[in-house]
Amino acid sequence: MSQSYVIVGDGIAGASAAETLREEEPDADITIITDEGEPLYNRILIKEFAKGKLPEAPISIHDESWYDDRDVDLELNTLVTDIDPEGHTITAHDGTEYDYDKLLLAIGGTPTQLPVENSDAEGIHHFWTFQDARDIKEHIEGADNSVVIGAGLLGIDLAAITAAQEVEGKYLMRGKAWWRYALSEEGAEIIHEALRERNVEPVFDSGVDHFEVDDDDRVTTAVDPNGDRYDADFVGIAIGLNFNTEILGGTDIEYDNGIYTDEFMRTNHDDIFAAGDITEFHDLILGDRAQNGAWGSAKEQGTIAAKNMVDYGSEEFRWVSSYSITHFDFPFLSFGHPTLGDDHVEAKYSDTEWRRLAIKDGKIVGGVLIGDLSPQTKYKKLMREQVDVSGQKEILVKQDFQLDDLEGAAAEQ
Ligand SMILES: Cc1cc2nc3c(=O)[nH]c(=O)nc-3n(C[C@H](O)[C@H](O)[C@H](O)COP(=O)(O)OP(=O)(O)OC[C@H]3O[C@@H](n4cnc5c(N)ncnc54)[C@H](O)[C@@H]3O)c2cc1C
C-alpha cells in the first residue's frame, strides 16, 4: 500500500519536502496544506517587490501546475487547527480531516504584534507574506513620512523599503546600535551611516510607547518612551516572530519556542516531523538545541525531513546557516549563530569593512561580515569542523586571514 504524507505549510521548507518526497516515493499520496492563498513564492524577494525594484512574476516560485505535474494535492486557504497524533489525523478550520501515515509541520512563524496602544491602527504594517508586501508597497508609495521599529534583519528591510521609495524615515531602536546582539556599536555604525545616506535616521534608546491616530483610526504619530514624537503616516514593525505552535496545544508533541526535533528532523512522535523556521532542532555543530531563521536552512531542513520520513536515520541535518543583506553599496553577511557565544573577536578595516566572530567553548559559532565576504568559506569550515581556535582569536580577524595561519590542530584542517 502506498504511504500517505501530509505537509502543513507551503513555504520553502514544506515545498522542498514535497519535492523530495515525490522524488523518493513515486507512488506515495502527498498533500500540502497552506493557509495562504498562493503557492510557494520567494519570501526573500518580497522586499524587492515592496521597494519597487521587482515586479510580481519573478517572486512566484511554483504555480499550481507545479503541484499537478507532480501529483501533489495542494490545499490553499486552509488553516490546520488540530492534530491528533494517536489517530494520525489533522483537522482544518472547515472541519475537513486529513489522514496521514507521516506528517510534516513546516509552519513557520507570524510577526509579533507590538503590545502598545493603537498598534492595530490603519497604516501600521508587519512584514511576512507576499500580501503584506503588496499592502506595504501600495501604502509607502503615497506616504509622506515613516517610522520603522525593530532593529534586526527584517526591520532593516522595512527601513530599506522606505529609503528606496524615497520616504523620509525614522528608525527607532531600543539600544545604541542596530542588531546589538550580533554587532558592536562600531560595526553597527557602518549600517547607521548607510541608512543616514538614504534619508533614514536611526534614533537610539527609543522605541514606541504608543501611537496616535486621526478620526479615521489612521496612524499619525509614534510617541517613544522618552515622550519624543515622530510624525508618520507609514509605520513598519518587525520585532520578531511568534512561532505557530498553537496547533500543538492538546497534543504531547514537545515544543518550546519552536518544535523540538532531533538531527533527522523528527519530533518526539515517530510519524511526525518538522522543518524550517518552526524547529528547535538538535544542532550537531553547536551540540545544543538551536533555531534558524533563514531560507537556505529551511530549504535544507525540508529536504532532510523528507528523506527521513521515507527512511528514518538516512541523512542528518548539519548546516551552517547564512543570511545576507543587499540594500547597501557594501555586502553584509551573517552566518551561524552570531548572537550566541561566551567570547567574540572583531576588527574594523575601513569605513565599510568590519568583521566579528562569536566563539563558544573555544569554537566559532557564528559571525557577521561587512564589506568583504571572502573569508566566509574559511570561517564556516572552521565552524562546521568544530575546530578549537582557543588562544588564536586575533589571528582569525587578520584582514587576509588564511587557514594556514592557525597553529596546531586547527592548522591541520
Ligand atoms: C521580508 C523577509 C525577508 C527575508 N529575507 C531573508 C534573507 O535575505 N535571507 C534569508 O536567509 N532569509 C530571509 N528571510 C527569512 C526566510 O524567508 C525564512 O527563514 C523562510 O522563508 C522560512 O521558511 P519556512 O518554510 O520555515 O516558513 P514560512 O515561509 O513561514 O512558511 C510557513 C507556512 O506555513 C503556513 N502555516 C502556518 N501555520 C499553518 C497552519 N496551521 N495551517 C496551514 N498553514 C499554516 C504559513 O502561512 C506559511 O505559508 C526573510 C523573511 C522575510 C519575511
The ligand as a Tripos MOL2 file, in Angstrom:
@<TRIPOS>MOLECULE
LIG
   53    58     1     0     0
SMALL
NO_CHARGES

@<TRIPOS>ATOM
      1 C1         10.7030   40.0810    4.3000 C.3       1 LIG1
      2 C2         11.5660   38.8890    4.5810 C.ar      1 LIG1
      3 C3         12.8650   38.8930    4.1390 C.ar      1 LIG1
      4 C4         13.7060   37.8070    4.3950 C.ar      1 LIG1
      5 N1         14.9740   37.8450    3.9150 N.ar      1 LIG1
      6 C5         15.7660   36.7620    4.0930 C.ar      1 LIG1
      7 C6         17.0700   36.7310    3.5490 C.ar      1 LIG1
      8 O1         17.5250   37.6870    2.9140 O.2       1 LIG1
      9 N2         17.8170   35.6150    3.7190 N.ar      1 LIG1
     10 C7         17.3410   34.5400    4.3960 C.ar      1 LIG1
     11 O2         18.0520   33.5350    4.5230 O.2       1 LIG1
     12 N3         16.1130   34.5320    4.9400 N.ar      1 LIG1
     13 C8         15.3050   35.6230    4.7990 C.ar      1 LIG1
     14 N4         14.0630   35.6420    5.3500 N.ar      1 LIG1
     15 C9         13.6500   34.5030    6.1940 C.3       1 LIG1
     16 C10        13.1850   33.3440    5.3320 C.3       1 LIG1
     17 O3         12.2740   33.8090    4.3870 O.3       1 LIG1
     18 C11        12.5670   32.2850    6.2450 C.3       1 LIG1
     19 O4         13.5670   31.8070    7.1240 O.3       1 LIG1
     20 C12        11.9840   31.1180    5.4440 C.3       1 LIG1
     21 O5         11.0800   31.5730    4.4800 O.3       1 LIG1
     22 C13        11.2940   30.1430    6.3960 C.3       1 LIG1
     23 O6         10.6450   29.1690    5.6400 O.3       1 LIG1
     24 P1          9.6290   28.1540    6.3170 P.3       1 LIG1
     25 O7          9.1410   27.3000    5.2140 O.co2     1 LIG1
     26 O8         10.2440   27.5270    7.5010 O.co2     1 LIG1
     27 O9          8.4510   29.0560    6.9160 O.3       1 LIG1
     28 P2          7.4420   30.0460    6.1950 P.3       1 LIG1
     29 O10         7.9970   30.5900    4.9490 O.co2     1 LIG1
     30 O11         6.9980   30.9990    7.2470 O.co2     1 LIG1
     31 O12         6.2350   29.1050    5.7710 O.3       1 LIG1
     32 C14         5.3280   28.5790    6.6880 C.3       1 LIG1
     33 C15         3.9970   28.4760    6.0090 C.3       1 LIG1
     34 O13         3.0910   27.7420    6.8170 O.3       1 LIG1
     35 C16         1.8390   28.3680    6.8150 C.3       1 LIG1
     36 N5          1.1170   27.9350    8.0200 N.ar      1 LIG1
     37 C17         1.4590   28.1970    9.3130 C.ar      1 LIG1
     38 N6          0.5750   27.6190   10.1690 N.ar      1 LIG1
     39 C18        -0.3380   26.9870    9.3870 C.ar      1 LIG1
     40 C19        -1.4870   26.2220    9.6860 C.ar      1 LIG1
     41 N7         -1.8770   25.9890   10.9470 N.pl3     1 LIG1
     42 N8         -2.2290   25.7320    8.6550 N.ar      1 LIG1
     43 C20        -1.8370   25.9430    7.3720 C.ar      1 LIG1
     44 N9         -0.7420   26.6690    7.0300 N.ar      1 LIG1
     45 C21        -0.0030   27.1860    8.0330 C.ar      1 LIG1
     46 C22         2.1960   29.8410    6.7910 C.3       1 LIG1
     47 O14         1.1360   30.6690    6.3780 O.3       1 LIG1
     48 C23         3.3410   29.8460    5.8020 C.3       1 LIG1
     49 O15         2.8810   29.9360    4.4830 O.3       1 LIG1
     50 C24        13.2050   36.7050    5.1220 C.ar      1 LIG1
     51 C25        11.8890   36.7030    5.5800 C.ar      1 LIG1
     52 C26        11.0710   37.7900    5.2990 C.ar      1 LIG1
     53 C27         9.6480   37.7910    5.7740 C.3       1 LIG1
@<TRIPOS>BOND
     1     1     2 1
     2     2     3 ar
     3     2    52 ar
     4     3     4 ar
     5     4     5 ar
     6     4    50 ar
     7     5     6 ar
     8     6     7 ar
     9     6    13 1
    10     7     8 2
    11     7     9 ar
    12     9    10 ar
    13    10    11 2
    14    10    12 ar
    15    12    13 ar
    16    13    14 ar
    17    14    15 1
    18    14    50 ar
    19    15    16 1
    20    16    17 1
    21    16    18 1
    22    18    19 1
    23    18    20 1
    24    20    21 1
    25    20    22 1
    26    22    23 1
    27    23    24 1
    28    24    25 2
    29    24    26 1
    30    24    27 1
    31    27    28 1
    32    28    29 2
    33    28    30 1
    34    28    31 1
    35    31    32 1
    36    32    33 1
    37    33    34 1
    38    33    48 1
    39    34    35 1
    40    35    36 1
    41    35    46 1
    42    36    37 ar
    43    36    45 ar
    44    37    38 ar
    45    38    39 ar
    46    39    40 ar
    47    39    45 ar
    48    40    41 1
    49    40    42 ar
    50    42    43 ar
    51    43    44 ar
    52    44    45 ar
    53    46    47 1
    54    46    48 1
    55    48    49 1
    56    50    51 ar
    57    51    52 ar
    58    52    53 1
@<TRIPOS>SUBSTRUCTURE
     1 LIG1         1 GROUP 0 **** ****
